[in-house]
Structures are given as structure tokens and as C-alpha cells.
């Protein structure tokens, strides 16, 4: 499957939290004319690896409230 179709399929099923993050990245990209990306290739690879781990169940994600509670404990 082509990457464009994969992205469209993903966006069509993403929750609001993910859509906001994607929108912020696209907006930043749009607002920086002449630059290829705000992320390096290595950063893209890291995000892709983390996404694959999340989708396969190898890693867990946390809500903002869960993160705040964990930070307050430390």
C-alpha cells in the first residue's frame, strides 16, 4: 500500500489527540517555507519505531492526566 493511502487511512481512524499532533506538525511545516521538515530523518525513524511498538502492544501510551499524576509522585 502506498504511503499516502496509509496516511489517509490512519487519519480517518485516529482520535482527536493524534489528529491535533498531526495538525501541529503540518502547520509547523507549512509555516516554515523553504525548509524540508522540522524533524530530522532520525527523528522520523524514532517516531515510526515507537508507533509500531504501540500498535503491536509492545509499548503503552498514557493520557495527559496519567502523565501528570506520575510526575507529581516524583
PyMOL Python script that loads the backbone (N, CA, C, O; Angstrom):
from pymol import cmd

cmd.read_pdbstr("""\
ATOM      1  N   UNK A   1       0.843  -1.176   0.000  1.00  0.00           N
ATOM      2  CA  UNK A   1       0.000   0.000   0.000  1.00  0.00           C
ATOM      3  C   UNK A   1       0.892   1.244   0.000  1.00  0.00           C
ATOM      4  O   UNK A   1       1.904   1.286   0.701  1.00  0.00           O
ATOM      5  N   UNK A   2       0.529   2.216  -0.758  1.00  0.00           N
ATOM      6  CA  UNK A   2       1.326   3.433  -0.841  1.00  0.00           C
ATOM      7  C   UNK A   2       1.209   4.237   0.452  1.00  0.00           C
ATOM      8  O   UNK A   2       0.194   4.188   1.147  1.00  0.00           O
ATOM      9  N   UNK A   3       2.271   4.975   0.754  1.00  0.00           N
ATOM     10  CA  UNK A   3       2.329   5.743   1.995  1.00  0.00           C
ATOM     11  C   UNK A   3       1.185   6.744   2.096  1.00  0.00           C
ATOM     12  O   UNK A   3       0.618   6.922   3.175  1.00  0.00           O
ATOM     13  N   UNK A   4       0.837   7.395   0.999  1.00  0.00           N
ATOM     14  CA  UNK A   4      -0.254   8.381   1.026  1.00  0.00           C
ATOM     15  C   UNK A   4      -1.559   7.726   1.478  1.00  0.00           C
ATOM     16  O   UNK A   4      -2.282   8.281   2.306  1.00  0.00           O
ATOM     17  N   UNK A   5      -1.855   6.557   0.937  1.00  0.00           N
ATOM     18  CA  UNK A   5      -3.082   5.857   1.308  1.00  0.00           C
ATOM     19  C   UNK A   5      -3.029   5.409   2.764  1.00  0.00           C
ATOM     20  O   UNK A   5      -4.037   5.465   3.469  1.00  0.00           O
ATOM     21  N   UNK A   6      -1.859   4.965   3.218  1.00  0.00           N
ATOM     22  CA  UNK A   6      -1.706   4.566   4.611  1.00  0.00           C
ATOM     23  C   UNK A   6      -1.982   5.746   5.544  1.00  0.00           C
ATOM     24  O   UNK A   6      -2.651   5.600   6.567  1.00  0.00           O
ATOM     25  N   UNK A   7      -1.458   6.915   5.176  1.00  0.00           N
ATOM     26  CA  UNK A   7      -1.672   8.108   5.990  1.00  0.00           C
ATOM     27  C   UNK A   7      -3.152   8.467   6.010  1.00  0.00           C
ATOM     28  O   UNK A   7      -3.708   8.741   7.073  1.00  0.00           O
ATOM     29  N   UNK A   8      -3.791   8.468   4.851  1.00  0.00           N
ATOM     30  CA  UNK A   8      -5.224   8.777   4.793  1.00  0.00           C
ATOM     31  C   UNK A   8      -6.032   7.804   5.642  1.00  0.00           C
ATOM     32  O   UNK A   8      -6.916   8.213   6.395  1.00  0.00           O
ATOM     33  N   UNK A   9      -5.727   6.514   5.517  1.00  0.00           N
ATOM     34  CA  UNK A   9      -6.441   5.506   6.314  1.00  0.00           C
ATOM     35  C   UNK A   9      -6.237   5.740   7.808  1.00  0.00           C
ATOM     36  O   UNK A   9      -7.178   5.661   8.598  1.00  0.00           O
ATOM     37  N   UNK A  10      -4.998   6.026   8.178  1.00  0.00           N
ATOM     38  CA  UNK A  10      -4.699   6.264   9.584  1.00  0.00           C
ATOM     39  C   UNK A  10      -5.452   7.474  10.110  1.00  0.00           C
ATOM     40  O   UNK A  10      -6.069   7.411  11.173  1.00  0.00           O
ATOM     41  N   UNK A  11      -5.403   8.574   9.370  1.00  0.00           N
ATOM     42  CA  UNK A  11      -6.061   9.804   9.811  1.00  0.00           C
ATOM     43  C   UNK A  11      -7.567   9.597   9.950  1.00  0.00           C
ATOM     44  O   UNK A  11      -8.191  10.141  10.860  1.00  0.00           O
ATOM     45  N   UNK A  12      -8.138   8.821   9.061  1.00  0.00           N
ATOM     46  CA  UNK A  12      -9.582   8.570   9.120  1.00  0.00           C
ATOM     47  C   UNK A  12     -10.002   7.814  10.380  1.00  0.00           C
ATOM     48  O   UNK A  12     -11.173   7.842  10.759  1.00  0.00           O
ATOM     49  N   UNK A  13      -9.049   7.138  11.030  1.00  0.00           N
ATOM     50  CA  UNK A  13      -9.380   6.354  12.217  1.00  0.00           C
ATOM     51  C   UNK A  13      -8.723   6.889  13.498  1.00  0.00           C
ATOM     52  O   UNK A  13      -8.909   6.318  14.573  1.00  0.00           O
ATOM     53  N   UNK A  14      -7.967   7.964  13.388  1.00  0.00           N
ATOM     54  CA  UNK A  14      -7.227   8.493  14.540  1.00  0.00           C
ATOM     55  C   UNK A  14      -8.146   9.236  15.501  1.00  0.00           C
ATOM     56  O   UNK A  14      -9.171   9.787  15.100  1.00  0.00           O
ATOM     57  N   UNK A  15      -7.764   9.240  16.772  1.00  0.00           N
ATOM     58  CA  UNK A  15      -8.531  10.002  17.750  1.00  0.00           C
ATOM     59  C   UNK A  15      -8.084  11.466  17.726  1.00  0.00           C
ATOM     60  O   UNK A  15      -7.088  11.805  17.085  1.00  0.00           O
ATOM     61  N   UNK A  16      -8.822  12.327  18.424  1.00  0.00           N
ATOM     62  CA  UNK A  16      -8.555  13.764  18.395  1.00  0.00           C
ATOM     63  C   UNK A  16      -7.151  14.118  18.862  1.00  0.00           C
ATOM     64  O   UNK A  16      -6.544  15.051  18.335  1.00  0.00           O
ATOM     65  N   UNK A  17      -6.630  13.399  19.829  1.00  0.00           N
ATOM     66  CA  UNK A  17      -5.286  13.674  20.352  1.00  0.00           C
ATOM     67  C   UNK A  17      -4.238  13.527  19.249  1.00  0.00           C
ATOM     68  O   UNK A  17      -3.366  14.382  19.091  1.00  0.00           O
ATOM     69  N   UNK A  18      -4.330  12.459  18.509  1.00  0.00           N
ATOM     70  CA  UNK A  18      -3.386  12.216  17.423  1.00  0.00           C
ATOM     71  C   UNK A  18      -3.598  13.220  16.296  1.00  0.00           C
ATOM     72  O   UNK A  18      -2.633  13.718  15.718  1.00  0.00           O
ATOM     73  N   UNK A  19      -4.853  13.518  15.984  1.00  0.00           N
ATOM     74  CA  UNK A  19      -5.136  14.482  14.916  1.00  0.00           C
ATOM     75  C   UNK A  19      -4.564  15.856  15.251  1.00  0.00           C
ATOM     76  O   UNK A  19      -4.054  16.545  14.367  1.00  0.00           O
ATOM     77  N   UNK A  20      -4.643  16.258  16.510  1.00  0.00           N
ATOM     78  CA  UNK A  20      -4.082  17.552  16.918  1.00  0.00           C
ATOM     79  C   UNK A  20      -2.570  17.555  16.748  1.00  0.00           C
ATOM     80  O   UNK A  20      -2.000  18.555  16.312  1.00  0.00           O
ATOM     81  N   UNK A  21      -1.917  16.454  17.084  1.00  0.00           N
ATOM     82  CA  UNK A  21      -0.462  16.365  16.937  1.00  0.00           C
ATOM     83  C   UNK A  21      -0.071  16.413  15.464  1.00  0.00           C
ATOM     84  O   UNK A  21       0.879  17.102  15.092  1.00  0.00           O
ATOM     85  N   UNK A  22      -0.794  15.690  14.636  1.00  0.00           N
ATOM     86  CA  UNK A  22      -0.513  15.697  13.202  1.00  0.00           C
ATOM     87  C   UNK A  22      -0.732  17.089  12.634  1.00  0.00           C
ATOM     88  O   UNK A  22       0.077  17.583  11.850  1.00  0.00           O
ATOM     89  N   UNK A  23      -1.828  17.716  13.032  1.00  0.00           N
ATOM     90  CA  UNK A  23      -2.123  19.068  12.551  1.00  0.00           C
ATOM     91  C   UNK A  23      -1.013  20.040  12.952  1.00  0.00           C
ATOM     92  O   UNK A  23      -0.594  20.867  12.143  1.00  0.00           O
ATOM     93  N   UNK A  24      -0.539  19.946  14.183  1.00  0.00           N
ATOM     94  CA  UNK A  24       0.518  20.837  14.653  1.00  0.00           C
ATOM     95  C   UNK A  24       1.793  20.645  13.826  1.00  0.00           C
ATOM     96  O   UNK A  24       2.461  21.620  13.481  1.00  0.00           O
ATOM     97  N   UNK A  25       2.131  19.398  13.511  1.00  0.00           N
ATOM     98  CA  UNK A  25       3.321  19.141  12.697  1.00  0.00           C
ATOM     99  C   UNK A  25       3.145  19.710  11.293  1.00  0.00           C
ATOM    100  O   UNK A  25       4.062  20.322  10.747  1.00  0.00           O
ATOM    101  N   UNK A  26       1.973  19.508  10.714  1.00  0.00           N
ATOM    102  CA  UNK A  26       1.737  20.013   9.366  1.00  0.00           C
ATOM    103  C   UNK A  26       1.719  21.532   9.340  1.00  0.00           C
ATOM    104  O   UNK A  26       2.233  22.147   8.405  1.00  0.00           O
ATOM    105  N   UNK A  27       1.137  22.131  10.349  1.00  0.00           N
ATOM    106  CA  UNK A  27       1.082  23.592  10.440  1.00  0.00           C
ATOM    107  C   UNK A  27       2.495  24.156  10.564  1.00  0.00           C
ATOM    108  O   UNK A  27       2.824  25.148   9.913  1.00  0.00           O
ATOM    109  N   UNK A  28       3.319  23.542  11.381  1.00  0.00           N
ATOM    110  CA  UNK A  28       4.703  23.982  11.553  1.00  0.00           C
ATOM    111  C   UNK A  28       5.454  23.860  10.225  1.00  0.00           C
ATOM    112  O   UNK A  28       6.217  24.753   9.854  1.00  0.00           O
ATOM    113  N   UNK A  29       5.241  22.785   9.535  1.00  0.00           N
ATOM    114  CA  UNK A  29       5.888  22.572   8.238  1.00  0.00           C
ATOM    115  C   UNK A  29       5.450  23.647   7.242  1.00  0.00           C
ATOM    116  O   UNK A  29       6.265  24.198   6.502  1.00  0.00           O
ATOM    117  N   UNK A  30       4.160  23.929   7.241  1.00  0.00           N
ATOM    118  CA  UNK A  30       3.602  24.938   6.342  1.00  0.00           C
ATOM    119  C   UNK A  30       4.143  26.334   6.664  1.00  0.00           C
ATOM    120  O   UNK A  30       4.346  27.145   5.761  1.00  0.00           O
ATOM    121  N   UNK A  31       4.371  26.610   7.933  1.00  0.00           N
ATOM    122  CA  UNK A  31       4.816  27.930   8.377  1.00  0.00           C
ATOM    123  C   UNK A  31       6.318  28.144   8.225  1.00  0.00           C
ATOM    124  O   UNK A  31       6.816  29.231   8.518  1.00  0.00           O
ATOM    125  N   UNK A  32       7.050  27.125   7.772  1.00  0.00           N
ATOM    126  CA  UNK A  32       8.498  27.266   7.596  1.00  0.00           C
ATOM    127  C   UNK A  32       8.859  27.034   6.129  1.00  0.00           C
ATOM    128  O   UNK A  32       9.419  25.994   5.782  1.00  0.00           O
ATOM    129  N   UNK A  33       8.536  28.007   5.266  1.00  0.00           N
ATOM    130  CA  UNK A  33       8.807  27.821   3.836  1.00  0.00           C
ATOM    131  C   UNK A  33      10.308  27.663   3.571  1.00  0.00           C
ATOM    132  O   UNK A  33      11.148  28.280   4.227  1.00  0.00           O
ATOM    133  N   UNK A  34      10.602  26.831   2.606  1.00  0.00           N
ATOM    134  CA  UNK A  34      11.988  26.613   2.230  1.00  0.00           C
ATOM    135  C   UNK A  34      12.685  25.525   3.022  1.00  0.00           C
ATOM    136  O   UNK A  34      13.757  25.066   2.628  1.00  0.00           O
ATOM    137  N   UNK A  35      12.099  25.106   4.131  1.00  0.00           N
ATOM    138  CA  UNK A  35      12.681  24.030   4.923  1.00  0.00           C
ATOM    139  C   UNK A  35      11.962  22.740   4.589  1.00  0.00           C
ATOM    140  O   UNK A  35      10.747  22.727   4.392  1.00  0.00           O
ATOM    141  N   UNK A  36      12.717  21.655   4.527  1.00  0.00           N
ATOM    142  CA  UNK A  36      12.114  20.373   4.191  1.00  0.00           C
ATOM    143  C   UNK A  36      11.220  19.854   5.304  1.00  0.00           C
ATOM    144  O   UNK A  36      10.121  19.364   5.043  1.00  0.00           O
ATOM    145  N   UNK A  37      11.680  19.957   6.535  1.00  0.00           N
ATOM    146  CA  UNK A  37      10.929  19.394   7.642  1.00  0.00           C
ATOM    147  C   UNK A  37      11.459  19.942   8.958  1.00  0.00           C
ATOM    148  O   UNK A  37      12.609  20.371   9.054  1.00  0.00           O
ATOM    149  N   UNK A  38      10.603  19.919   9.960  1.00  0.00           N
ATOM    150  CA  UNK A  38      11.048  20.313  11.293  1.00  0.00           C
ATOM    151  C   UNK A  38      11.692  19.136  12.016  1.00  0.00           C
ATOM    152  O   UNK A  38      12.337  19.316  13.049  1.00  0.00           O
ATOM    153  N   UNK A  39      11.518  17.938  11.481  1.00  0.00           N
ATOM    154  CA  UNK A  39      12.096  16.733  12.080  1.00  0.00           C
ATOM    155  C   UNK A  39      13.192  16.182  11.182  1.00  0.00           C
ATOM    156  O   UNK A  39      13.099  16.234   9.956  1.00  0.00           O
ATOM    157  N   UNK A  40      14.219  15.658  11.809  1.00  0.00           N
ATOM    158  CA  UNK A  40      15.286  15.008  11.044  1.00  0.00           C
ATOM    159  C   UNK A  40      14.831  13.596  10.654  1.00  0.00           C
ATOM    160  O   UNK A  40      13.840  13.083  11.173  1.00  0.00           O
ATOM    161  N   UNK A  41      15.561  12.996   9.746  1.00  0.00           N
ATOM    162  CA  UNK A  41      15.251  11.626   9.336  1.00  0.00           C
ATOM    163  C   UNK A  41      15.330  10.675  10.531  1.00  0.00           C
ATOM    164  O   UNK A  41      14.520   9.757  10.657  1.00  0.00           O
ATOM    165  N   UNK A  42      16.305  10.902  11.398  1.00  0.00           N
ATOM    166  CA  UNK A  42      16.465  10.066  12.591  1.00  0.00           C
ATOM    167  C   UNK A  42      15.242  10.206  13.518  1.00  0.00           C
ATOM    168  O   UNK A  42      14.784   9.222  14.099  1.00  0.00           O
ATOM    169  N   UNK A  43      14.724  11.430  13.649  1.00  0.00           N
ATOM    170  CA  UNK A  43      13.537  11.650  14.475  1.00  0.00           C
ATOM    171  C   UNK A  43      12.326  10.946  13.880  1.00  0.00           C
ATOM    172  O   UNK A  43      11.526  10.362  14.611  1.00  0.00           O
ATOM    173  N   UNK A  44      12.184  10.999  12.549  1.00  0.00           N
ATOM    174  CA  UNK A  44      11.089  10.277  11.895  1.00  0.00           C
ATOM    175  C   UNK A  44      11.197   8.781  12.166  1.00  0.00           C
ATOM    176  O   UNK A  44      10.197   8.123  12.451  1.00  0.00           O
ATOM    177  N   UNK A  45      12.409   8.249  12.075  1.00  0.00           N
ATOM    178  CA  UNK A  45      12.616   6.821  12.318  1.00  0.00           C
ATOM    179  C   UNK A  45      12.255   6.457  13.761  1.00  0.00           C
ATOM    180  O   UNK A  45      11.661   5.408  14.008  1.00  0.00           O
ATOM    181  N   UNK A  46      12.610   7.316  14.700  1.00  0.00           N
ATOM    182  CA  UNK A  46      12.284   7.079  16.105  1.00  0.00           C
ATOM    183  C   UNK A  46      10.774   7.069  16.313  1.00  0.00           C
ATOM    184  O   UNK A  46      10.241   6.187  16.985  1.00  0.00           O
ATOM    185  N   UNK A  47      10.096   8.038  15.741  1.00  0.00           N
ATOM    186  CA  UNK A  47       8.632   8.107  15.859  1.00  0.00           C
ATOM    187  C   UNK A  47       7.995   6.880  15.222  1.00  0.00           C
ATOM    188  O   UNK A  47       7.079   6.289  15.794  1.00  0.00           O
ATOM    189  N   UNK A  48       8.468   6.496  14.052  1.00  0.00           N
ATOM    190  CA  UNK A  48       7.916   5.322  13.380  1.00  0.00           C
ATOM    191  C   UNK A  48       8.111   4.060  14.214  1.00  0.00           C
ATOM    192  O   UNK A  48       7.203   3.235  14.318  1.00  0.00           O
ATOM    193  N   UNK A  49       9.294   3.909  14.809  1.00  0.00           N
ATOM    194  CA  UNK A  49       9.557   2.744  15.659  1.00  0.00           C
ATOM    195  C   UNK A  49       8.657   2.725  16.881  1.00  0.00           C
ATOM    196  O   UNK A  49       8.135   1.676  17.259  1.00  0.00           O
ATOM    197  N   UNK A  50       8.478   3.876  17.494  1.00  0.00           N
ATOM    198  CA  UNK A  50       7.592   3.954  18.659  1.00  0.00           C
ATOM    199  C   UNK A  50       6.151   3.663  18.273  1.00  0.00           C
ATOM    200  O   UNK A  50       5.421   3.007  19.016  1.00  0.00           O
ATOM    201  N   UNK A  51       5.743   4.156  17.102  1.00  0.00           N
ATOM    202  CA  UNK A  51       4.373   3.915  16.637  1.00  0.00           C
ATOM    203  C   UNK A  51       4.151   2.416  16.404  1.00  0.00           C
ATOM    204  O   UNK A  51       3.114   1.873  16.785  1.00  0.00           O
ATOM    205  N   UNK A  52       5.117   1.757  15.785  1.00  0.00           N
ATOM    206  CA  UNK A  52       4.995   0.317  15.543  1.00  0.00           C
ATOM    207  C   UNK A  52       4.915  -0.444  16.864  1.00  0.00           C
ATOM    208  O   UNK A  52       4.129  -1.383  16.988  1.00  0.00           O
ATOM    209  N   UNK A  53       5.717  -0.051  17.849  1.00  0.00           N
ATOM    210  CA  UNK A  53       5.667  -0.704  19.160  1.00  0.00           C
ATOM    211  C   UNK A  53       4.312  -0.489  19.828  1.00  0.00           C
ATOM    212  O   UNK A  53       3.771  -1.413  20.436  1.00  0.00           O
ATOM    213  N   UNK A  54       3.766   0.703  19.723  1.00  0.00           N
ATOM    214  CA  UNK A  54       2.448   0.995  20.300  1.00  0.00           C
ATOM    215  C   UNK A  54       1.372   0.139  19.624  1.00  0.00           C
ATOM    216  O   UNK A  54       0.557  -0.490  20.299  1.00  0.00           O
ATOM    217  N   UNK A  55       1.378   0.120  18.285  1.00  0.00           N
ATOM    218  CA  UNK A  55       0.362  -0.623  17.553  1.00  0.00           C
ATOM    219  C   UNK A  55       0.447  -2.124  17.813  1.00  0.00           C
ATOM    220  O   UNK A  55      -0.572  -2.814  17.797  1.00  0.00           O
ATOM    221  N   UNK A  56       1.655  -2.634  18.053  1.00  0.00           N
ATOM    222  CA  UNK A  56       1.817  -4.069  18.275  1.00  0.00           C
ATOM    223  C   UNK A  56       1.612  -4.455  19.741  1.00  0.00           C
ATOM    224  O   UNK A  56       1.617  -5.638  20.082  1.00  0.00           O
ATOM    225  N   UNK A  57       1.433  -3.454  20.606  1.00  0.00           N
ATOM    226  CA  UNK A  57       1.219  -3.733  22.018  1.00  0.00           C
ATOM    227  C   UNK A  57       2.503  -3.865  22.821  1.00  0.00           C
ATOM    228  O   UNK A  57       2.460  -4.220  23.999  1.00  0.00           O
ATOM    229  N   UNK A  58       3.647  -3.583  22.201  1.00  0.00           N
ATOM    230  CA  UNK A  58       4.922  -3.694  22.902  1.00  0.00           C
ATOM    231  C   UNK A  58       5.185  -2.502  23.821  1.00  0.00           C
ATOM    232  O   UNK A  58       6.012  -2.587  24.729  1.00  0.00           O
ATOM    233  N   UNK A  59       4.487  -1.399  23.587  1.00  0.00           N
ATOM    234  CA  UNK A  59       4.634  -0.242  24.466  1.00  0.00           C
ATOM    235  C   UNK A  59       3.254   0.317  24.785  1.00  0.00           C
ATOM    236  O   UNK A  59       2.279   0.036  24.089  1.00  0.00           O
ATOM    237  N   UNK A  60       3.190   1.093  25.823  1.00  0.00           N
ATOM    238  CA  UNK A  60       1.928   1.626  26.296  1.00  0.00           C
ATOM    239  C   UNK A  60       1.943   3.144  26.169  1.00  0.00           C
ATOM    240  O   UNK A  60       2.992   3.779  26.281  1.00  0.00           O
ATOM    241  N   UNK A  61       0.785   3.706  25.937  1.00  0.00           N
ATOM    242  CA  UNK A  61       0.690   5.161  25.929  1.00  0.00           C
ATOM    243  C   UNK A  61      -0.070   5.591  27.181  1.00  0.00           C
ATOM    244  O   UNK A  61      -0.776   4.794  27.798  1.00  0.00           O
ATOM    245  N   UNK A  62       0.085   6.843  27.538  1.00  0.00           N
ATOM    246  CA  UNK A  62      -0.533   7.374  28.737  1.00  0.00           C
ATOM    247  C   UNK A  62      -1.304   8.641  28.408  1.00  0.00           C
ATOM    248  O   UNK A  62      -0.906   9.415  27.537  1.00  0.00           O
ATOM    249  N   UNK A  63      -2.397   8.843  29.103  1.00  0.00           N
ATOM    250  CA  UNK A  63      -3.149  10.078  28.930  1.00  0.00           C
ATOM    251  C   UNK A  63      -2.386  11.210  29.606  1.00  0.00           C
ATOM    252  O   UNK A  63      -1.476  10.969  30.399  1.00  0.00           O
ATOM    253  N   UNK A  64      -2.755  12.421  29.293  1.00  0.00           N
ATOM    254  CA  UNK A  64      -2.111  13.574  29.914  1.00  0.00           C
ATOM    255  C   UNK A  64      -2.299  13.533  31.428  1.00  0.00           C
ATOM    256  O   UNK A  64      -1.373  13.855  32.173  1.00  0.00           O
ATOM    257  N   UNK A  65      -3.459  13.150  31.880  1.00  0.00           N
ATOM    258  CA  UNK A  65      -3.723  13.066  33.326  1.00  0.00           C
ATOM    259  C   UNK A  65      -2.830  12.017  33.988  1.00  0.00           C
ATOM    260  O   UNK A  65      -2.322  12.243  35.086  1.00  0.00           O
ATOM    261  N   UNK A  66      -2.638  10.880  33.336  1.00  0.00           N
ATOM    262  CA  UNK A  66      -1.764   9.835  33.885  1.00  0.00           C
ATOM    263  C   UNK A  66      -0.326  10.335  33.987  1.00  0.00           C
ATOM    264  O   UNK A  66       0.358  10.062  34.973  1.00  0.00           O
ATOM    265  N   UNK A  67       0.126  11.054  32.988  1.00  0.00           N
ATOM    266  CA  UNK A  67       1.487  11.592  32.996  1.00  0.00           C
ATOM    267  C   UNK A  67       1.637  12.601  34.131  1.00  0.00           C
ATOM    268  O   UNK A  67       2.636  12.578  34.850  1.00  0.00           O
ATOM    269  N   UNK A  68       0.672  13.472  34.295  1.00  0.00           N
ATOM    270  CA  UNK A  68       0.720  14.468  35.373  1.00  0.00           C
ATOM    271  C   UNK A  68       0.794  13.795  36.736  1.00  0.00           C
ATOM    272  O   UNK A  68       1.573  14.212  37.593  1.00  0.00           O
ATOM    273  N   UNK A  69      -0.012  12.756  36.944  1.00  0.00           N
ATOM    274  CA  UNK A  69      -0.005  12.044  38.223  1.00  0.00           C
ATOM    275  C   UNK A  69       1.346  11.383  38.477  1.00  0.00           C
ATOM    276  O   UNK A  69       1.855  11.406  39.598  1.00  0.00           O
ATOM    277  N   UNK A  70       1.923  10.795  37.431  1.00  0.00           N
ATOM    278  CA  UNK A  70       3.223  10.142  37.576  1.00  0.00           C
ATOM    279  C   UNK A  70       4.305  11.157  37.899  1.00  0.00           C
ATOM    280  O   UNK A  70       5.193  10.888  38.707  1.00  0.00           O
ATOM    281  N   UNK A  71       4.233  12.324  37.268  1.00  0.00           N
ATOM    282  CA  UNK A  71       5.232  13.367  37.521  1.00  0.00           C
ATOM    283  C   UNK A  71       5.103  13.925  38.937  1.00  0.00           C
ATOM    284  O   UNK A  71       6.110  14.259  39.561  1.00  0.00           O
ATOM    285  N   UNK A  72       3.891  14.027  39.444  1.00  0.00           N
ATOM    286  CA  UNK A  72       3.672  14.568  40.791  1.00  0.00           C
ATOM    287  C   UNK A  72       4.208  13.621  41.860  1.00  0.00           C
ATOM    288  O   UNK A  72       4.558  14.067  42.953  1.00  0.00           O
ATOM    289  N   UNK A  73       4.279  12.343  41.573  1.00  0.00           N
ATOM    290  CA  UNK A  73       4.807  11.372  42.521  1.00  0.00           C
ATOM    291  C   UNK A  73       6.305  11.526  42.711  1.00  0.00           C
ATOM    292  O   UNK A  73       6.839  11.160  43.757  1.00  0.00           O
ATOM    293  N   UNK A  74       6.989  12.065  41.704  1.00  0.00           N
ATOM    294  CA  UNK A  74       8.447  12.177  41.752  1.00  0.00           C
ATOM    295  C   UNK A  74       8.785  13.535  42.180  1.00  0.00           C
ATOM    296  O   UNK A  74       9.964  13.871  42.295  1.00  0.00           O
TER     297      UNK A  74
END
""", "prot")
cmd.dss("prot")
cmd.show_as("cartoon", "prot")
cmd.util.cbc("prot")
cmd.orient("prot")
